Amino acid sequence: MSVNHFLKVAEELGISVKQVEATVNLLNDGGTVPFIARYRKEMTGALDEVQVLAVRDRLKALEELNERLEAILKSLTEREILTPELEEKLRGAETMAKLEDIYLPYRPKKRTKAMIAKENGLEPLALTIFKQDPTDDPLSLAAQAIADGAKADSEQSALAGARDIIAEMISENERAREKLRDLFMVKSAVKAVVKAGKEEQAQKYADYFDFSEKISAIPSHRYLAIRRAEAEGLLSLSVRPETDEAMDILRKIFLKNDSPAGQEVEKAVQDAYKRLLSLSLETEARLMAKKRADLEAIGVFAKNLKELLMAPPLGGQAILAVDPGFRTGCKLAALSNDGTLLEYATVQPHASAGEKALAQKKIAELVKKHDLKAAAVGNGTAGRETHAFIRKIPELPEKMPVVLINESGASIYSASELAREEFPDLDLTIRGAVSIGRRLMDPLAELVKIDPKSIGVGQYQHDVDQNLLKNSLDDVVESCVNSVGVEANTASEKLLSYVSGLGPSLAKNIVKFRREKGPFKNRQEFMLVPRLGPKAFEQCAGFLRLAAGDNPLDRSAVHPESYHVVERMAQNIDVPVDALIGRADLRSKINPHDYVTENIGLPTINDILGELEKPGRDPRADFKPPSFVEGLDSLADATVGMQLPGIVTNVTAFGAFVDVGLHTDGLVHLSEMSATRFVKNALDVTAVGQAVTVWVKSVDIPRNRLSLTMKGPVTKEEKEALKAESVAGAPSGAQGRKKTPEDRAAGSRRKQEENRYNPFAKLKDLY
């Protein structure tokens, strides 16, 4: 990695070159992002995880640029066309687009019209015409070229060949491509039209049948939706600026006058744009818009995933887990406080009166027999009804929480190899019930067993770059797992695999070791695990906790490499190490500066003192069971203006979905999120798992849609305006009524605000 790369990254991220260099050295030495951010603050200047990730990812992009540069230089050298001037120019390219523009004239290509014209001896004619001498007569020049040996059937044929050569010269011109690229990236219109005869088949894309929006303003979900429809053969998509604007740019660069020769160049300019440049740059613009949409959608997905993984855990309490169902009944699983399956059964609470009585009796028996403290009910089919049924069982403890749990991905886990290994003799639905119960105990520990894409908090996750998505979500899971810490004696193999420095192989070895040798007694015993060497120990030790370890520091995030610091603190005030834990009066006697050394700085000392205050503290919030309005059983029960408590289940680019206790989550559109300020991004005001208060804005029973607002109570006037949209059978939204001038004015204002706050307004900066 060159010094120039370090300088560039430092400038882009607003940090020092020294910080970049230190971070790169740690990464190259096998350091993980969580470890570097937590335990190497002195070396990096206290960069956090986000900054370390940014350094890693930006340098990776620069490495790809460097690899491409070396490949180009090798190709040019092998073909003996590399000059010192060209090499200097290539090495000076700071972006992939610029590098490719410089290389374009020298790139091996298929036989083109220009090549054929050159083979026919028409290049001198083309170069002469391109000079646009006002005194030149193109036809006379063409006749002379033929007389001199150029191959052409006529003067007009010779001129056509010359124009082909000029068109290719124009299309490969760096300045022209750069100027047009800026135009394409900033001013292109994303246009979609429905394909003839596909109207009925494409109804779900009806909003895009005749659609146009600037590339700099289109939200990711719209662009990804249009691309999906195009891939399905339902819509046609184009991404281009106005042709006249593009032609004006080319004319300013290449046309010198309106002479006969200039007119030939004008024809070549038009051909170059229509046949070569527009197609090439549209491809670039489409790919850029796709990349931007991917990054935006993946960013939303990652944020949602983090909120879901970091949801408050109920903790170590025995639980009744329920996988609900109508026809096949509800699967019950009694789980101990560590998630062990104690007993399971199937009941039919939604059948006959007799079956209901038996179900009630069985549930009460399980709760009493195993002293279960809470119930977790999956929110799938029959979830609401089962939740209501259990809450009304009189034999259950009065304050026993009965919680609806998002069961997205539970069926995938149930059929996975991991679930089969854990419960080889159990039915899929019983495995699903166990997973639902464990999600209430510890969402993070259970959800890591499922492919993040299957958890149900993404947007167009199947349409984005899958490698980019996987890497981003893996980073989120790794960050969450290590920020919480993992109990080494009870954690699953899957959870352990996300611990810094471990991975699947070492996680498997840890589980096998503790199964054969018994629980770990102290952190030093991790070194006895096969293949877990000093480097892996350094990376993982601080994140693996031992609640019952020999050393009281083993249950904290204090790294073993710093135990001697705590021991010296205790020795200096003449108390045992465990006396420092939880004793603020003793810690107040410690001056952090007294323990700063060449290798251990103040940030680490302060982290240690923070850990001594609450060893192994869980950064997640305390668990509070959600509550919903009683008697709201179906969409028909919801009325405009009704105030409802809810839980955010998903956040997208256009709004947030909220669970208010119905089978259908309601949508709070961006425009309905705040009455006091413009909201550009729903993630600014909402998060998955957040408890919110909403009001019903409209109900659309035929389309099973519930529109909500967070602005406050719906006014009487708004109720009247929305009344037609809220009755059964009435269309809703823009399809239900024509837009008024006020609607259009409001839309225009919103669009202006979107452009004002749009971080991608200058898309050329991405290049």
CORDAVEN-V766553 format. One record per backbone hydrogen bond with DSSP energy under -0.5 kcal/mol. CO is the residue of the C=O (numbers start at 1). NH is the residue of the N-H. If there is no record, write none. Layout:
[[CO/NH] [CO/NH]]
This chain:
[[2/6] [3/7] [4/8] [5/9] [6/10] [7/11] [8/12] [9/13] [10/14] [10/15] [16/20] [17/21] [18/22] [19/23] [20/24] [21/25] [22/26] [23/27] [24/28] [25/29] [26/31] [27/30] [32/36] [33/37] [34/38] [35/39] [36/40] [40/44] [41/45] [41/46] [48/52] [49/53] [50/54] [51/55] [52/56] [53/57] [54/58] [55/59] [56/60] [57/61] [58/62] [59/63] [60/64] [61/65] [62/66] [63/67] [64/68] [65/69] [66/70] [67/71] [68/72] [69/73] [70/74] [71/75] [72/76] [73/77] [74/78] [75/79] [76/81] [76/82] [77/80] [81/83] [83/87] [84/88] [85/89] [86/90] [87/91] [88/92] [90/93] [95/99] [96/100] [97/101] [98/102] [99/103] [100/104] [101/105] [103/106] [103/107] [104/107] [112/116] [113/117] [114/118] [115/119] [116/120] [117/122] [118/121] [120/151] [122/126] [123/127] [124/128] [125/129] [126/130] [127/131] [128/131] [128/132] [129/132] [133/136] [136/138] [137/141] [138/142] [139/143] [140/144] [141/145] [142/146] [143/147] [144/148] [145/150] [146/149] [150/152] [154/158] [155/159] [156/160] [157/161] [158/162] [159/163] [160/164] [161/165] [162/166] [163/167] [164/168] [165/169] [166/170] [167/171] [168/172] [170/173] [173/177] [174/178] [175/179] [176/180] [177/181] [178/182] [179/183] [180/184] [181/185] [182/186] [183/187] [184/188] [186/216] [188/190] [188/215] [189/191] [189/240] [190/213] [191/238] [192/211] [193/236] [195/198] [198/202] [200/203] [202/205] [203/206] [205/208] [206/209] [208/211] [209/194] [211/192] [213/190] [214/217] [214/218] [219/223] [220/224] [221/225] [222/226] [223/227] [224/228] [225/229] [226/230] [227/231] [228/232] [229/234] [229/235] [230/233] [234/195] [236/193] [238/191] [240/189] [242/246] [243/247] [244/248] [245/249] [246/250] [247/251] [248/252] [249/253] [250/254] [251/255] [259/263] [260/264] [261/265] [262/266] [263/267] [264/268] [265/269] [266/270] [267/271] [268/272] [269/273] [270/274] [271/275] [271/276] [272/276] [272/277] [273/278] [276/280] [277/281] [278/282] [279/283] [280/284] [281/285] [282/286] [283/287] [284/288] [285/289] [286/290] [287/291] [288/292] [289/293] [290/294] [291/295] [292/296] [293/297] [294/298] [295/299] [296/300] [297/301] [298/302] [299/303] [300/304] [301/305] [302/306] [303/307] [304/308] [305/309] [306/310] [308/311] [315/317] [318/373] [318/374] [319/321] [319/335] [320/376] [321/333] [322/324] [322/378] [323/331] [330/332] [330/347] [331/323] [332/345] [333/321] [333/335] [334/342] [334/343] [335/319] [336/339] [340/336] [343/334] [345/332] [347/330] [348/351] [352/356] [353/357] [354/358] [355/359] [356/360] [357/361] [358/362] [359/363] [360/364] [361/365] [362/366] [363/367] [364/368] [365/369] [366/370] [367/372] [368/371] [373/401] [374/320] [375/377] [375/403] [376/322] [377/405] [380/383] [382/386] [383/387] [384/388] [385/389] [386/390] [387/391] [388/392] [389/392] [390/393] [392/394] [393/396] [397/400] [399/401] [401/375] [401/403] [403/377] [405/379] [407/410] [409/413] [410/414] [411/415] [413/416] [413/419] [416/420] [417/421] [418/422] [419/423] [423/426] [427/431] [428/432] [429/433] [430/434] [431/435] [432/436] [433/437] [434/438] [435/439] [436/440] [437/440] [437/441] [438/442] [440/314] [441/315] [442/446] [443/447] [444/448] [446/449] [447/450] [451/454] [452/455] [460/463] [460/464] [465/469] [466/470] [467/471] [468/472] [469/473] [470/474] [471/475] [472/476] [473/477] [474/478] [475/479] [476/480] [477/481] [478/482] [479/483] [480/484] [481/485] [486/488] [486/545] [487/490] [487/491] [492/496] [493/497] [494/498] [495/498] [496/499] [497/503] [499/502] [503/507] [504/508] [505/509] [506/510] [507/511] [508/512] [509/513] [510/514] [511/515] [512/516] [513/517] [514/518] [521/550] [522/525] [523/526] [524/527] [525/528] [526/529] [529/532] [531/533] [533/537] [534/538] [535/539] [536/540] [537/541] [540/543] [540/544] [543/486] [543/545] [545/488] [546/549] [551/554] [552/555] [553/556] [554/546] [559/562] [560/563] [562/565] [562/566] [563/567] [564/568] [565/569] [566/570] [567/571] [568/572] [569/573] [570/575] [571/574] [576/579] [576/580] [577/580] [577/581] [580/582] [580/583] [582/584] [583/587] [584/588] [586/589] [587/590] [590/592] [591/594] [592/595] [593/596] [599/601] [600/597] [601/605] [602/606] [603/607] [604/608] [605/609] [606/610] [607/611] [608/612] [609/613] [610/614] [612/582] [614/617] [617/619] [629/632] [631/633] [634/637] [635/638] [639/642] [642/696] [644/694] [646/692] [647/659] [648/689] [650/657] [652/655] [654/670] [655/652] [656/668] [657/649] [657/650] [658/660] [658/666] [659/647] [666/658] [666/668] [667/669] [667/708] [668/656] [669/672] [670/673] [672/710] [678/680] [681/684] [682/685] [682/686] [687/690] [690/648] [692/646] [694/644] [695/709] [696/641] [698/707] [699/701] [700/705] [701/704] [705/700] [706/667] [707/697] [707/698] [708/669] [709/695] [715/719] [716/720] [717/721] [718/722] [719/723] [720/723] [722/725] [722/726] [723/726] [723/727] [727/730] [732/735] [733/736] [733/737] [740/744] [741/745] [742/746] [743/747] [744/748] [745/749] [746/750] [747/751] [748/752] [749/753] [750/754] [751/755] [752/756] [753/757] [754/758] [758/761] [761/763] [762/765] [763/766] [764/767]]
